[in-house]
Structure formats: structure tokens, C-alpha cells
Amino acid sequence: MARRQSRVLQDDEEVQLDMTPMLDVVFILLIFFIVTAVFVKEPGVDIFRPESQLQESEKPTLLVAVTANDEIYVDGNVYELAQLRNAFEQLREENPRAEAMIQGDLGAPAGTVLDVQELLMDMSIPVIISVEEG
Amino acid sequence: MRRKVKRGSDNADVDMTPMLDIVFILLIFFIVTATFLQEQGIDMRPPPPSENEPTEPNPVILVQVNDRNQVFVNQDPTSELRVLAAVSRIRAEQPDSAVLIEVADEALHGTIVLIWDEMKANSIPVSITRAEGGEG
């Protein structure tokens, strides 16, 4: 306190701003954004989503794409249906509250989409189907 | 250690500016990468099986989509765009009936979502089942 008082009284020629409160605020913001950062792993393929009239806004963290060629993409890699469970287990370890979204192409086989949906439901991961506002 | 660069003043202030720069850059990075990713989705999960009520009281309209993506409503061939008209006609006679979409494995996802969405948008109860031959 004595130091601060003396500075005020001294009336220096250079006025120094006290940055500490701003720094506190910036740090709190920084920590907030670090904590809330969820790094969503995009499947890495372009798909044409079906359009729909009804839809809900969702914030999925686990994205699975099923292409028209019956390939399943997770995080940029192609998986077979049998390997998918392991891939999901790993992703769930990173983010235990994962919510999945299946991005099925218009021409994707419905059987594969349903297979993936059943697998995710079996692992009790909430799952929704991606659509486009039509 | 106690040498002062600035003459006269007795406060040894640490220069915070470089740290502030770094913190700001980190802050901007995390703000930019913060994906408030909003995706549009529908919930097509089947309802949880209710064991205490095995009987289906409502009559069922069977909408079948086969491996060649042909659509049948109660065995009558139709097109995917006319499913709603066909279902509405049947529901006019039986207002309580629900729609059951029977999906073959090779049917197109787009068709299923289209039919599902049309039923939901018109508040017709709808559920999905897989055709015989597919795994349960």
C-alpha cells in the first residue's frame, strides 16, 4: 500500500496503467474457453443430407458419416462396421458425454445407417440423424 | 538485484506486456476454435420397448421400402412422394392408425428420412422396422 501511495503522490512524468485487473479478466475468459473447448472431429467427407421440414438444433460431438458407397467415416478414416465399436469406445474415452450424429448421404443404404444407429444405441450414446432444413 | 533501471522510482514493476500478448493470442485462438457447432438433426430412434403392453391396439399402415427403393403402402406400389397421400387416405378411414416403415437394407437413406419426416410433420405416429433377412 505504501508503494502505491507513493507512486500516486510522486506524479511521475510517465503514467503507467495498472494492467492487473484486465489481466485477471482475460485469464478468466481464457480458462473459460479452454474448458468449454470441444474439438469436434469432422468425418471428412462431403455428403448430401436429406432435407426435412422438422428438425431440432443439436450440438453433437461425435460425427459419423455414411456415404452413398456404403463407407463409414469417423474422424477422417474409413471403418468397417465391425471396427466401429472400438473407434467409438476411444472417442468416448476422450469425451464421456458424447452425443453422436449420423450424417447419412441421400443415397446411403438405410441398412447401414440403421446398423450404426443400433450400435450407438447399444453403447447408450444418444444418436440423431443429420438433416438439412428443407 | 535491487538495481533500478528507472531512476528515482522505488517500484520494481515487472513488464506484463509480453505475457499479456501471449494470453491474448491464446484467448483469440480458443474463441475462434470454440465450435458452437449447430447441426440440424432428427431423432429416428425407435421408442424403448414397452414390455407391459404387448398388444398393438392401433391398426398399422405398413409402408415398405424394398431393396430397389420401391415403396409400397399396404402392399400397393406407390412412389415415395405419394406416400403421404396414400397414408392420409387410409387414415381418413382409420384415424388412429400408425405408420410402420419396413426398411430393406439396400433402401436409400434419403427415402426413409423423407417418408419419416412427412409423417412426423403431419403428426402421424411412425416407427421403423427392418425387413426380414436383415439383422435384428
Chai-1 contact restraints between the chains, C-beta under 6 A:
chainA,res_idxA,chainB,res_idxB,connection_type,confidence,min_distance_angstrom,max_distance_angstrom,comment,restraint_id
A,R3,B,N11,contact,1.0,0.0,6.0,A-B,restraint_1
A,R7,B,N11,contact,1.0,0.0,6.0,A-B,restraint_2
A,M19,B,M16,contact,1.0,0.0,6.0,A-B,restraint_3
A,V26,B,V23,contact,1.0,0.0,6.0,A-B,restraint_4
A,V26,B,L27,contact,1.0,0.0,6.0,A-B,restraint_5
A,L29,B,L27,contact,1.0,0.0,6.0,A-B,restraint_6
A,L30,B,L26,contact,1.0,0.0,6.0,A-B,restraint_7
A,L30,B,L27,contact,1.0,0.0,6.0,A-B,restraint_8
A,F33,B,F30,contact,1.0,0.0,6.0,A-B,restraint_9
A,F33,B,I31,contact,1.0,0.0,6.0,A-B,restraint_10
A,F33,B,A34,contact,1.0,0.0,6.0,A-B,restraint_11
A,I34,B,F30,contact,1.0,0.0,6.0,A-B,restraint_12
A,A37,B,F30,contact,1.0,0.0,6.0,A-B,restraint_13
A,A37,B,A34,contact,1.0,0.0,6.0,A-B,restraint_14
A,V40,B,T35,contact,1.0,0.0,6.0,A-B,restraint_15
A,V40,B,L37,contact,1.0,0.0,6.0,A-B,restraint_16
A,P50,B,G110,contact,1.0,0.0,6.0,A-B,restraint_17
A,P50,B,V113,contact,1.0,0.0,6.0,A-B,restraint_18
A,S52,B,I42,contact,1.0,0.0,6.0,A-B,restraint_19
A,S52,B,D117,contact,1.0,0.0,6.0,A-B,restraint_20
A,Q53,B,D117,contact,1.0,0.0,6.0,A-B,restraint_21
A,Q53,B,A121,contact,1.0,0.0,6.0,A-B,restraint_22
A,L54,B,K120,contact,1.0,0.0,6.0,A-B,restraint_23
A,L54,B,A121,contact,1.0,0.0,6.0,A-B,restraint_24
A,Q55,B,Q40,contact,1.0,0.0,6.0,A-B,restraint_25
A,Q55,B,I42,contact,1.0,0.0,6.0,A-B,restraint_26
A,S57,B,Q38,contact,1.0,0.0,6.0,A-B,restraint_27
A,E58,B,E39,contact,1.0,0.0,6.0,A-B,restraint_28
A,E58,B,G41,contact,1.0,0.0,6.0,A-B,restraint_29
A,P60,B,E39,contact,1.0,0.0,6.0,A-B,restraint_30
A,M101,B,E39,contact,1.0,0.0,6.0,A-B,restraint_31
A,M101,B,G41,contact,1.0,0.0,6.0,A-B,restraint_32
A,G104,B,H109,contact,1.0,0.0,6.0,A-B,restraint_33
A,L106,B,G110,contact,1.0,0.0,6.0,A-B,restraint_34
A,G107,B,L108,contact,1.0,0.0,6.0,A-B,restraint_35
A,A108,B,H109,contact,1.0,0.0,6.0,A-B,restraint_36
A,P109,B,E106,contact,1.0,0.0,6.0,A-B,restraint_37
A,A110,B,V103,contact,1.0,0.0,6.0,A-B,restraint_38
A,A110,B,A107,contact,1.0,0.0,6.0,A-B,restraint_39
A,A110,B,H109,contact,1.0,0.0,6.0,A-B,restraint_40
A,A110,B,I112,contact,1.0,0.0,6.0,A-B,restraint_41
A,G111,B,D105,contact,1.0,0.0,6.0,A-B,restraint_42
A,G111,B,G134,contact,1.0,0.0,6.0,A-B,restraint_43
A,V113,B,H109,contact,1.0,0.0,6.0,A-B,restraint_44
A,I128,B,G41,contact,1.0,0.0,6.0,A-B,restraint_45
A,I128,B,D43,contact,1.0,0.0,6.0,A-B,restraint_46
A,I129,B,I42,contact,1.0,0.0,6.0,A-B,restraint_47
A,I129,B,M44,contact,1.0,0.0,6.0,A-B,restraint_48
A,S130,B,E39,contact,1.0,0.0,6.0,A-B,restraint_49
A,S130,B,G41,contact,1.0,0.0,6.0,A-B,restraint_50
A,V131,B,Q40,contact,1.0,0.0,6.0,A-B,restraint_51
A,V131,B,I42,contact,1.0,0.0,6.0,A-B,restraint_52
A,E133,B,Q40,contact,1.0,0.0,6.0,A-B,restraint_53
